[in-house]
Amino acid sequence: MNVKILVTGCGGDIGTNIGKILKKFNLESYGVDISTLHGGKYIFTDCFQICKVSNNNYLQEIKEIVYKLKIDIV
């Protein structure tokens, strides 16, 4: 069984380090962040830019990615 994981804040130090751990175990992981200027694209299977958590569309954007990629864990 292949578990798909979505990490929020993938451009920050915590998100990046979580991604490194997931990659070490060959887990399929995706990241989301408000910026595209980070090294997450080299760590995660794919990264997506989304709005800030304070934006009313934040949860909808997360839900769309979860649905589209069939994410198991956020």
C-alpha positions as a printed Julia matrix, in Angstrom:
74×3 Matrix{Float64}:
   0.0    0.0    0.0
   1.38   3.38  -1.03
   0.44   6.16   1.39
   0.3    9.69  -0.04
   1.16  12.48   2.37
   0.59  16.24   2.07
   2.83  18.57   4.1
   1.73  22.15   4.64
   4.36  24.86   4.97
   6.75  22.76   2.89
   9.05  25.72   2.3
   9.75  26.31   5.99
  12.4   24.6    8.08
   9.98  22.19   9.78
   8.14  21.3    6.56
  11.4   20.78   4.69
  12.79  18.51   7.39
   9.57  16.49   7.49
   9.92  16.1    3.73
  13.5   14.85   4.11
  12.38  12.22   6.6
   9.53  11.08   4.33
  11.9   10.92   1.36
  14.35   8.82   3.39
  11.6    6.22   3.79
  10.63   6.47   0.09
   7.15   7.77   0.91
   5.17   9.65  -1.71
   4.9   13.16  -0.3
   3.58  16.44  -1.63
   3.98  19.93  -0.29
   2.02  23.17  -0.21
   3.3   26.63   0.66
   2.4   30.28   0.07
   5.65  30.76  -1.86
   7.44  28.99  -4.68
  10.85  30.28  -3.61
  12.07  27.32  -1.55
  13.88  24.02  -1.94
  10.8   21.86  -1.43
  10.65  21.06  -5.14
  13.84  19.03  -4.66
  12.46  17.11  -1.69
   8.77  16.45  -2.35
   7.2   14.53  -5.22
   5.51  17.81  -6.17
   4.84  21.19  -4.56
   1.9   23.55  -4.96
   1.5   27.22  -4.18
  -1.62  28.04  -2.18
  -3.02  31.08  -0.38
  -2.26  32.0    3.23
  -4.11  30.17   6.0
  -5.86  33.44   6.88
  -7.5   33.5    3.44
 -11.09  32.2    3.3
 -10.15  29.94   0.35
  -7.36  28.1    2.22
  -9.36  25.01   3.23
 -10.95  24.76  -0.2
  -7.52  24.81  -1.86
  -6.26  22.09   0.51
  -9.39  19.99  -0.14
  -8.93  20.28  -3.92
  -5.34  19.06  -3.71
  -6.31  16.22  -1.35
  -9.08  15.13  -3.71
  -7.03  15.52  -6.91
  -4.01  13.58  -5.61
  -5.97  11.14  -3.42
  -3.98  12.18  -0.33
  -4.23   9.89   2.69
  -2.61  12.06   5.38
  -2.28  15.83   5.8
